[in-house]
Amino acid sequence: MVYLFQRIILNNFQWTRPSPGRLGPSGEGEYVQENGFGHEDWNFNKTLLVDGQIFGYCYYRPVESKRKERFNIAFATYTNKQWYLVGFYLKSTFDNDPPVDKGILRQKMKDLRQLGPSLGKAWRSKSDSKFLAKLEDEAQWLKWQVRPDDAVRLPQPLAIPKSLFNTRNYRIVKPTEVNKDVFEKLWRLAQAEAATEDYASDEEFPEGRELERRHKVRERNQALVKAAKDAFRRQHNGQVFCQICGFNFAKKYGEVGTDFIEAHHTVPVSELTKKTMTTISDIALVCSNCHRMLHRRRPWLSMKELQSLTVDRA
């Protein structure tokens, strides 16, 4: 396994499509300043898949001896003299000759056209055919291949303590190799941050906020959630659906809903201790509505309790 730290440009749409307003001295590199976008703007878009895989931007070629390795990548932005962690690719591979999907190119053209005057003149002036041809040529840099489940984005950028990662090279145009210890510290930092987000309100449990925090830490453990989803798919012919109401995002919303589901930690909050270890069997897969309902009461409802409350209304 190779561990990398890769700078990514700023983005207001969670790296699912380009953000407007980049032309000029943005400090994000000559290409971005001239063209108004960067190809990493789509790095966490889980609907633009080729053969079920994300192909993310990578202006980089590993040495020959490492090209067959797996890569764990931490993505970060740099602004106001501070590094901010934004997400990860886990167990990604390097594809020196990435595939091109015409449908994806057309969607990217649509995203870029919507930037209006924020899109560079070299792109704005092109006909659709020449626009697509240029996108196809630049698709050669989409060399990171990763499964959607292994593309983990934080809810919001997270400041990285200088004691954890610091460098005088603030540009980091190409991915920089870091040791396993640094990467794992960045991963743990991300897990702790994700636990601070609440689902419904700021109310505390009678048992106390610390127990509630432990519950949410376990619900947002990305590695555990991934393992739970993988196990569920193996048991249900590759499908994921709500274990309470049976809702299937892929069947309802098509490609955009493929593989989407939320995780719920089933161990009662009152039973949690600092030594409680979470296993796959403690994680239930639920739709967004049922997840909200489980967390709506204090103490939280059990899955059986919520299931008994569900009724069909004409």
N, C-alpha and C positions, 0 to 999 in steps of 0.2 A: 504494500500500500504506500502511495506517495501522498504527502500532505501539503496542500498549497494554500496560500493566501492571495486572493485576487481582488484588485480594485474594480469597482463597478460604478458607473456614472449615477448621478442623482436621478431620481424618478418619482413622480407624484402619483403614479398608478400601480405601485407595488411590482414594478418590472413585468407587467403584462402587456404594455403597449407604450409607445413613446409619449413623453411629456412635452407640451408646447413651451416656447419661450427660451430656447437654448442658444439662438444665434447671438454672436458677439463674444466678448472676453469672459467666458464662464469659468475658465480655469479647469475645464474637463478634457482638454486635448484639442488639437487642431482639427481633427475629423469632426468631432461633435460641434465645435464652434462654427465650422463652415457649412455643415449639413443639417444641423438642428436636431440630430438624434444620434444614437449609437446602437449597434446591433445587439448589445446586451440588454436593451430596453425590453426585450421579449423573453429574457432568461427564465422567468418563473411563470410563463403562460402555459398552463397545462391543457389547453385546448388545441394548440398548434403542434400536434404530435405526428411523427413519421414512424410508422410501424410500432405505435404505442410508446415511443420514446421522445423525450425533449432533446433538442439539439441546441445547446447554448453557445454563445459567442466565446471565442478563445483565440486571441492573436498570439499564438504560442505553438511551438513544436517541441515536445520533450526529446531528449536524446534517444537515440535508437534503442538503447538497452532498457529504457523505461516505457516504451510505447505500448507494451502489452500489459502494463501494470493497471491497477485500479487507482483512482484518484479521489481523495476526500478534499473538497475545496470549501474554504470559508470565503464568502463574498463580503466586501466592506466598501463603504464610501468614505471620502475624506472631505470634510468641510469645517470651517471655523477652527482650524488647527486641531482637529479631533477626528480620530477614526471611529466609524460607526459600523457595527456588525449588522448585516441585513439578511443573511441566509446561507444555506449550504447546498452543495451537491455531494451526495454520499455514494460511494462505490461507482463513480462515473468512469467512463472509458474515453480514450482519445481516438477519434475517427479522422484519419488524415484525408479521407475522401468522402465527406458526408453526403448523404442523399439529398435530393431537391424535390420538394413537393409543390406542384403548380398552384394548388389550392391555398397553401400557406403563403406563397408569394403574393397571391391576389389579396389575401387578408392583410398582409403587411402593407401592401400598396394602399389599401383603403385606410388603414391606421395612419399612414404617413400623409395622405392627402388631407386628412382632418386637421393636421397641424397648421394648415393655411400658410400665412407669411412666416411662421416659425420654421418652415421647411426650407432648406437651402435652395438657391436659384437653380443649381445644377440638377436638382430633382424636380422642382416645380415646372420647369420648362419642357420636360420630357413627355412624349406621348405615352399611352398606357403600355404599348408593346416595348418601347425602349426603357421605360421605368421597370418593367418586369425583367427585362434582360439584364439590367444593372443589378437588380436585387439577386437574380440568379447567379451572377458572377461573384457577388460579395458573399453569397451563401457558403463559399468555400471556407469561411472563417467560423462557421458554426460547428466546431469540432468536438465540443463536450457532449457526450451521449449519456443520458441518465434517465432512469425510470421516474415517472411523475411522483411516485411515493417517496423517492429519494431526493427530490428537490424540495427542500424545507426552507420556507421563508418566514422570518419573524413578523409578528403583528406590526411592529414599527422598528425603525433603526435603533440600535442599542449602543450607547457609548462604550468603547473598549478601554478599560484602565491601561494607562501607559506601563504599569508594572507587569501587565500581561503581554502586551504587544506594542512595540515602539520601533520606529525606524526614521532615519533622516530622509529616506527616499520616499517622499510623499506622492510621487507620481505613480510608481509601481505599474508601468505600462503593461508588463507581462506578469503572469503568475509567479509568485515567489515561494520557493519551497521552505516550509517550516517543519520543526520536529513534531513528533506525535504528541508530546506533552503539551505544547502550545495549542495544537488543534483541539485536543480534548478539553483544555481549559476554556477555549472559546465555545465549544459545544455545551459544556456545563453552564457557562454564563448565559447562553441562550435559553436553556431549559429553566433556569431559575427565573429569568425575566418573564417567560411565557406564563408562569404561574401567578403573576400579579393581576392578570386580567380577570374580571368578573363576568358572569353571564347575565345577571339580571339587575342586581342592586348592590348597595354597599352595606347591607345589613349583615350583622354577625350571627353565627350560630350561637345557641345557648352554650355549646361546649367551648366556644372561643375561636378567634380568627386564625390561630395557628393550625388548628385541626382542618379548618376550611382550606387553608393554604396548602397543606399536605395533600388533601384530596385533589386539588387542581394541579399540583405538580405532577401527580400520577396520571391525570387525564391528558396532560400535555407532553408526556414523555414520548417524543416522536419515534424513538426506536421501538418502544413497546407497542405504540399504536400501529406502526408498520407491521410488526410481527403478528398482532391480533388480526389485522386485515388480511395478511397472507394466509393465516390459518383458516379464516372464515371463507376465503375464496376457494381454498382446497376442498372444503366441505360442501360448497354450494355451486359447483360448476363454474367457477370464476366470477360469480356475482357477489356484490355487496348490497345489503338492504337493511332496513331498520328492523331490529329484533323485537320491537314492540308493535309497530303498526304495519310492517312489511313494505314501507315505501322504498322505491328503487329510483334513485336520481337519474340513472342512465336511461331507464325505460320512459321516464317522464320528460326529460330534457335532452335526450340524445347524447351526442358526443360531449357537450359541455358538462354533462352530469356524470360522465364515466368515472368510476372509481371514487366518487365523492361520498363521504359518510363521516359522522362524528363519533368520537369515543367517549364512553361514560365509565367512570370507575364505580364498580358496584359495591365495594366494601363500605358499610355505614361509617360516616365520618366519626361517630363516637367510638368506633373500634380502632381507629388509627393511632399508631404510636410512631415515634421516631425510627423504631426498628422494623416497622411493618414493611415487608417486601411485597411488591406487586408482581403478579404473574399474568400471563395472557388470559387465564380464566377469570381474572378480576375485571377485565375490560369488555364492555358490551358495545356493539355498534348500533348507533341510533340516528334517526334523522334529526334535522335541526329543530323541528317543532317539538318532538318528544323530548329532546335534550333540554329545551327550555322548560317544559312542563315538569320534568324530573327535578329541576332546580328551583321551581317556583315557590314551593312551600318550605318552611323551616320546622323541623328537620326535613331534608330532602325525601321525596317519595322513592319507594323501591320500584323496580320495574314491574313487579306483579301488581302493585297498587295502582300504578298508572295504567297498566293494561286493563285492569278491571273497570277503570273509569272511561275507557274509550267506547264511544257509541257511534253508530251510523245515523246521521240525521238527513232526512230528505230535504 
